[in-house]
């Protein structure tokens, strides 16, 4: 099966530099990378840094270091350049403003003049009346000319039911209640994720988006914006969530989720972590469990991505890591564990290496 329908595949991973690289982010990047490599396409790394209040200094370098450690590379990105740069979202304001102006000219974007106090009153009234608060119910009749000092909000052109096809979930739909006017550009001059990622994906020729299930509820808003801009939307693949051991909620910081590089410090092989993450929500369709990165590329298929969540089982990770260690020769095994040995241990001759024993 040619999953790309004969088009040139372009995928991307677009993390926000707001802290450590969660293993869930690594898996999203991995699936997008595998699909691009399987189909002879292009993989792009883009940094989405327009939420300046949450940005953490050093996160961009940390993201790059984490992805390189697990063996992923990219054809275009902030450190390698490319024909569709810049690859730092906050540096792409010229393109964002261009498309914002297109929407303004089509009367599909407006400056939102209502003060916070008035909005809060609208929200309280909706709560009392037991109905959802919707910005589209409070559009200004004569909005001021947008000068960049107030939020620019998208005017949903048609309130309707949306139906779309997801490469993993199949046919999905959402009613008119899922649509609302949303901010395109904030009062600080930076675009929101909801707007910027659509513009950037268009500029970079992205054909396939891999994202997690929390974005399903926002998809109708994106579809409305694609239509308003009269552009073809990329194919979407919603990945299953990574669940904690309790199987009740997604793996998070409070549930033991760690920085990807913490696993490096604990002695896990990058090949093992990638192998393990690939199997959370995917399988090759046979009994094989141990794969190199190259073997994952050969075996990868969207058809085998699961709809339901997979469990982050540390015992399984330990087993996968042990199987990958077995594939190393003794010198490679020694290099791996040397960081945990006493400083007096300097060679294989004076140390009995039994790292595979329980």
N, C-alpha and C positions, 0 to 999 in steps of 0.2 A: 504494500500500500504506500503510495506517495502522499504522505500526510499534508504536504505543502501545496497540493494541487498544481504542481509544475511552476509555481511562482517562486521568485527568489526569496528565500526565507531570511528575515531580519528579526532577531529577538533582542531584548534588552533586559538588563537588571538596573533598577533605578532606586537605590536606597537613599534614605535621608540620613545625614550625618548627625544623629541625635544621641549617639552613645555606642555601646559595643555592638559587634556583629552577632546577632542572635542566630542560633543554628537553623531556625525557621527561614531566615533570610538567605542563609547559605543554600538551603534546599531549593528555594525559589530560583536563585541564581543557577543552581545546578541543572534544574529541569529546563530552563530557558537555554542554557548553554548546550545541553545534550541534544535538544531538538535542532538547534542551529547546526551543530557539528554533524548530526546524523543526516541532515538534508543539504549539506554543503553550503550552508548559509553564513550569515554574519551575526556576530554577537557583540552588543554594545554595552559599555558601562557608562551610566549617566548618574551624576550626583544631584539629587533634588533637595536643594538647600534654601528654599525660599521661606521656610519657617524659622526665621532668625532667632526667635525667642527660645527655641528648643535646641538650637545647634550647639554641639559640644566641640570645643577646640581639639584638633588632632584626629577627629573621627574619620575624615576623608582618607588620611594616610592609613588609619587602622583598617578601614574597609578594604582598601587595595591590598594591604599586607595579608589580611585574612583570606581573601579570595585566591591570592597567589599561593598561599600555603596549601590550600586544598587542591591546587592544580588547575584552576580555571584561568583562562586567558581571554582577552577580548581584542576584537579587530579595530575598534574605535573606543576612545575613552579619554579621561582627563590627563592621564600620564603618557598616552601614546599618540594622541591627536587623531586626526581623520578629517574627511571632507565635509562632515556635518556638524562640526564644532561650533561654539564651545560646548563642552560636555558637563559644565557646571551650570545648573539651571538658572541661578541668579545672574549669570552673565549673558542670558539669552533674552533680555528685556525687549530688544528691538523687534524680535519676532513675536513675542507675546503682545506687545502694543499694536503691532500690525493687524493681528487677528482680532484684537479687542476693537479696533477701529472698524473693521468689517462688520462686526456685530452692531456697533453703534450706528453705522450708516444704514443698516437694515432694520433699525428700531428694535433690535433684540438685545440691547444692553442699556442700562440706565444707571445714573448716579443715584445712590440711595441716601436721601437727605435726613431720614428720621433719626432723631437722637436716641441714645440707648434707653433713656427713661420712657420714651414713647413705645419703643419695642417691648420693653418689659411689661408695660400696661396691656399691650396687645396679647402677650403671652398669658398673662394672668386671666384675661377675659376668656381666652380660648380654654384655659384650664377649668374655669368655673363652668363654662358651657359644655365641658367634656367633649371637646373636639380638638383635632390636631392643630397646632399653630403652623401656618404656612405663610411664608413671605409673599407669595403670589396673591394672597388676599389683601395685601396692603401696598400694592404698587402705587407710587405717587402719580397723580394725574398730570402734573407738569414738572417732571424732574429737571433739575438744573443741568446746565452743560457740565459734563464731567471734566474736571481740571486736575484730577489725580489726588486731591485732598480728601475725597470721600470714597467709600467702597464702590466699585463698579459691579453691578449685579446682572447676571444673565436673566433675560426674560424668556421663559419657556414658551415657545411659539404655539404649541398645541398640547392641550391636556388630554391625554389618551392612554389607552393600554398599549404596552410595548411587549413584543414577543421577539426573542432572539435565540440563536443557537450557540451553545457553549460546547467546545471541543471535548470536554470531560463530562459535563452534566447533561448534555443534550438540550432539548427545547426548554426554555425558561420564559417566564412572563411576569409582568407586574402591572397593577392597575394604576389609574390616574393619581391615586394617593401617594405614589412613589415619586411624583414629579413636583419640584418646587424651584423657584428662582434661587440661584446660589451665587455667591461672590466669585467673580472672575479675578479681579485685582483688588487687593486690600488697600486700606488708606495709607499704609507704609510704602506703597509703590510696588510691592512684590506680588506676583500672581499666586493664586491658590493652587494646590495640587490638582483639584478638579479641572482647572483650565489649563495649566501649564503642561501637564503630561500629555494632553491631547494634541497641543500645538507641537511639542517637542517630538512626539511619536510621528506626527505627520512630516515634520521637517527631516527627520532621520530615516524615513521610509520603513518604519517598523511594521511588520506584517502580522506578528503573533505576540500576544501579551500573556504571560504566565503570572497569575496573581492568586492570592488566597481568598477564602470565602467571605471575608468581611466586606469585600467590594461588591458582592452581588446586589445589595440593596441600593447602591449608588449607580449601578449600570444604566437604569433608565434615564438618569440625568445626563450621563455621558452620551447615550444614544441620541437624546434630544439635541445636544450640542453638536454632535457629528452632522446631524441633519441641518441644523441652522447654518453651519459653515459649509454645507454641501460637499462634504468629504467622505470617502469610504472609510469605514472603521476597520481596524485590525481584527483578526480572529482572536477570540478570547478563550483561555483555558483556565478554569478555576480549579486550583489545587485543593486536595483535602487537607484539613487542619492536622497539625501535630498535637496529639493529646498527651496529657500527663499520665502517670501511672494509675491514677484513680479512674481514668477513662471518662471523666465527667466534664472536664474543661480543658481548654487549650493550654499547652505548655507555656508558662510564663516565668518571669524572674522569680516570683514568689514560690514557684513550683520546682525550682532547681535548674531552670534554664541558665546556661552559662554562655559567656563569650566563646566564640569558636576557637580563639587562640588559647583559651584555658585548657582545651583538650590537648593542644600541642604541649603545653607545660606539664601535663599529667602523663605524657608518654604515648598518647595515641598516635598512630600513623595517619597521615592525611588521607591515604587511600582507604583506610578502614572507616574513617568518619564519613567520607563521601559514599562508600559502599552502603554503610548503615543508613544514611539519610535517604539515599535513593529508594530504599525498600520501605520507607515510611510513606505509604500511599501509592506504591508502584511495585510491580514484579515483572519478570521477563516472560512469564507464561509457562515456565517449566520449573524444575526442582533446584536449579542452580541458585546459590546464595552468595558466593564469593566472586567478586568481579574487580578487575582493574578498571581504571577510568576509560581506557580504550575499549574494553569489553562492554562497559555500560553504553558507550556511544553506539556500538554495533547492535546491542539488544534493545535500545530505547524505542518505545512506541507510545504515543498518546493513548492508543486503544487500551493499554494496560495500566493507565492511571486510575486509581480507585476514586469513587465518589465519597466514600465514608472516611473518617479520620483514622490515622494510624498512631500507635502508641510509641512514645520515646522510652524504650526499655533499655536501661543502662546495662543490665546483664547481657542482653543481646549485643549491645555495642562492644562489651568486653570480649565476647566470644568472637565477633567479627574481627576485632583488633588482633586477637590471638591467632586467628587463622591467617591473617596477613603477615604477622610476625614469622610464622612458620615458613613462609615463602622466602624469607630473607636468608642469605648465607650467614655464617657465624660472625664474620667481620662486621656485616651490616647490623646484626643484632647487638653486637658489642657497642657500636657507635650509638645505637638507639638508647641503650640503658646506661651508658657511661655518665650521662648527666646526673644520674641518681646514685652513682657509686661514690665511695670515699675517694678523696683526692689522691690517696696512695695507690689506687688501682690505676695503672697506666697502660697495661697491655693484656693480651689474652693468655700469656704464659703464666701469670701469677694470679689468675682469677678463674674459678670454675663457673662457667656461664650456664645457668639453669633457668633461664627466664621463662621457659615454657612449662615449668612444673607448677602445679597448683599449690 
